[in-house]
Amino acid sequence: MTTSNATVKTVSKIDAQATEMQTKLVQNLEIRLDLHEEKSGKICTTLRADIAKFKTDNGFAVIKACLKKGLKLDDFIATVAIADTDDNDKYLAVKAITKCRQFMQAVAQGSASKLDGYTDSIMRNLLVHKALTVFECEQCLSGTMINEHTNKMRIDETKKIVAYKNSGASTATTQASSSRMMLKMFNICAVEKGRKDDVISFTDEKTALLMLDLYKLENNA
């Protein structure tokens, strides 16, 4: 009987924490949306879609599941409200925010298929090679990057980078950047923002293990 009561109290505490985080996250995203749309003069459908998804019962369930699995969300919740690009180290681009939401969904459901395709392609290559340069992250997203940059950048020909998500060179550059920032946000990978010679690799943090587990579960399915 005592065990049962303890279980009820634990679940109730997680529910309360998840509710509080959901409320704060939506509030901060709405602050970011207002600032973004005021500055751009345009409707930001991406942020609006993220807000709508986080507001739902499923959004609550995702947050709760992430908390149960030990994913820390406080920094992400605080960061999404920052709209000043001059605050370079903390600013998180809109595309990266969406990728963070998709990572949370993947953790909650234990499925790598919930990740965006760009991040998934980088992860699949990183699992093989253990470390990737910025340019190699871009190669993960576009086979044409090799031809366009061969004479401009040093390429490790021994690495067989596979573009599981194939796109144009310009798309690969922006998508690789937002994926790297998502990985930095949750400390999944060691990432230095703004460095063209940066090399990403998995950290020793629990969030990196959560990401790795997604692919273990996929391979065991």
C-alpha positions in Angstrom: 0.0 0.0 0.0 2.9 2.3 0.9 4.5 1.6 -2.5 1.3 2.4 -4.3 1.0 5.8 -2.6 4.6 6.6 -3.4 4.0 5.7 -7.0 1.0 8.0 -7.2 3.0 10.9 -5.7 5.9 10.4 -8.1 3.6 10.4 -11.2 1.7 13.5 -9.8 5.0 15.4 -9.4 6.1 14.6 -13.0 2.7 15.7 -14.3 3.0 19.0 -12.4 6.5 19.5 -13.7 5.5 18.7 -17.3 2.5 21.0 -17.1 4.7 23.9 -15.8 7.2 23.3 -18.5 4.6 23.0 -21.3 3.1 26.4 -20.2 6.5 28.1 -20.0 7.6 26.7 -23.3 4.5 27.8 -25.1 4.8 31.3 -23.5 8.4 31.7 -24.6 7.6 30.4 -28.1 4.8 33.0 -28.4 7.2 35.7 -27.2 9.6 34.6 -29.9 6.9 34.5 -32.5 5.7 38.0 -31.8 9.2 39.4 -32.0 10.0 37.5 -35.1 6.9 38.5 -37.0 7.2 42.1 -35.8 10.7 42.3 -37.1 10.1 40.4 -40.4 6.6 41.7 -41.1 5.7 38.2 -42.2 3.7 35.3 -40.7 6.1 32.6 -39.4 4.2 29.4 -40.2 7.1 27.3 -38.8 7.0 28.7 -35.3 3.2 28.8 -35.3 3.2 25.1 -36.1 5.6 24.3 -33.3 3.5 26.2 -30.8 0.4 24.4 -32.0 2.0 21.0 -31.5 3.4 21.8 -28.1 0.0 23.1 -26.9 -1.7 19.8 -27.5 -2.2 16.8 -25.1 0.4 15.0 -27.3 2.8 17.9 -26.6 2.3 17.4 -22.9 2.9 13.7 -23.3 6.1 14.3 -25.2 7.4 16.7 -22.5 6.4 14.2 -19.7 8.1 11.3 -21.5 11.3 13.3 -22.0 11.4 14.2 -18.3 10.9 10.5 -17.4 13.9 9.6 -19.6 16.1 12.3 -18.1 16.1 14.8 -20.9 16.7 18.2 -19.4 14.6 20.9 -21.1 15.2 24.0 -19.0 17.9 25.5 -21.3 15.8 24.8 -24.4 12.7 26.5 -22.9 14.7 29.6 -21.9 16.6 29.8 -25.2 13.6 29.7 -27.5 12.5 33.2 -26.3 15.8 34.8 -27.5 15.1 36.6 -30.8 18.3 38.8 -30.9 20.7 37.3 -33.4 23.5 39.4 -31.8 23.3 37.1 -28.8 25.1 34.6 -31.0 25.9 31.9 -28.5 22.4 31.5 -27.2 20.3 32.3 -30.2 18.5 29.3 -31.8 17.2 29.7 -35.3 13.6 28.8 -36.1 14.6 25.7 -38.1 16.7 24.5 -35.2 13.7 24.9 -32.8 11.6 22.6 -35.0 14.4 20.1 -35.0 14.6 20.2 -31.2 10.9 19.5 -31.1 11.3 16.6 -33.4 14.2 15.2 -31.3 12.0 15.4 -28.2 9.3 13.5 -30.1 11.8 10.9 -31.1 13.0 10.5 -27.5 9.4 10.3 -26.2 8.5 7.6 -28.8 11.9 5.8 -28.8 12.1 6.1 -32.6 14.8 7.7 -34.8 12.1 8.0 -37.5 10.7 11.0 -35.7 13.9 13.0 -36.3 14.0 15.3 -39.3 15.7 13.6 -42.3 18.7 16.0 -42.3 19.7 15.3 -38.7 19.0 11.6 -39.3 21.5 11.5 -42.2 24.2 13.2 -40.1 23.6 10.9 -37.2 23.9 7.8 -39.4 27.2 9.0 -40.7 28.4 10.1 -37.3 27.6 6.6 -35.9 30.0 5.2 -38.5 32.8 7.8 -38.5 32.6 9.0 -34.8 33.5 12.6 -35.9 32.5 14.9 -38.8 33.7 18.2 -40.0 31.2 21.0 -40.9 31.8 20.2 -44.6 31.3 16.5 -44.0 28.0 17.3 -42.3 27.0 19.1 -45.4 28.1 16.1 -47.5 25.7 14.0 -45.5 22.9 16.0 -47.0 24.1 16.5 -50.6 26.1 14.4 -53.0 26.8 17.5 -55.1 28.9 19.1 -52.3 31.9 16.9 -53.2 32.0 18.2 -56.8 31.4 21.8 -55.9 34.0 22.0 -53.1 36.8 19.6 -54.2 39.1 22.4 -55.2 38.2 24.7 -52.3 38.3 22.5 -49.2 40.4 19.6 -48.0 38.4 16.3 -48.1 39.2 13.1 -46.4 38.7 10.7 -49.3 38.9 7.7 -46.9 35.6 8.6 -45.4 32.6 7.3 -47.3 29.9 9.8 -46.5 26.5 8.7 -47.5 23.8 11.3 -48.3 20.7 9.5 -46.9 18.9 12.8 -47.3 20.0 14.3 -50.7 19.4 17.9 -51.4 21.0 20.9 -53.2 24.2 22.4 -52.0 22.7 25.6 -50.5 20.0 23.6 -48.7 22.6 21.3 -47.3 24.6 24.2 -45.9 21.6 25.7 -44.0 20.1 22.4 -42.9 23.5 21.1 -41.6 23.9 24.3 -39.6 20.4 24.0 -37.9 21.0 20.3 -37.2 24.4 21.1 -35.6 22.7 23.7 -33.4 20.0 21.3 -32.3 22.8 18.8 -31.3 24.5 21.6 -29.5 21.3 22.7 -27.7 20.8 19.3 -26.1 24.6 18.7 -25.7 24.3 15.6 -27.8 27.5 16.6 -29.7 30.4 18.9 -29.0 29.7 21.8 -31.3 31.4 25.2 -31.6 29.0 27.6 -33.2 30.3 29.7 -36.1 33.5 27.7 -36.7 34.0 26.5 -40.2 36.7 24.1 -39.1 34.6 22.7 -36.3 34.5 18.9 -35.8 31.5 17.4 -34.1 31.5 14.2 -32.1 29.3 12.6 -29.4 29.6 13.9 -25.9 29.6 11.8 -22.8 26.3 13.3 -21.6 23.1 11.4 -21.1 21.4 13.2 -24.0 24.0 11.6 -26.4 23.1 8.2 -25.0 19.4 9.0 -25.6 20.2 9.7 -29.2 22.3 6.6 -29.6 19.5 4.5 -28.0 17.2 5.6 -30.8 19.3 3.9 -33.4 19.9 0.8 -31.2 16.1 0.4 -30.9 15.7 0.9 -34.6 18.3 -1.8 -35.4 16.6 -4.2 -32.9 13.2 -3.6 -34.4 
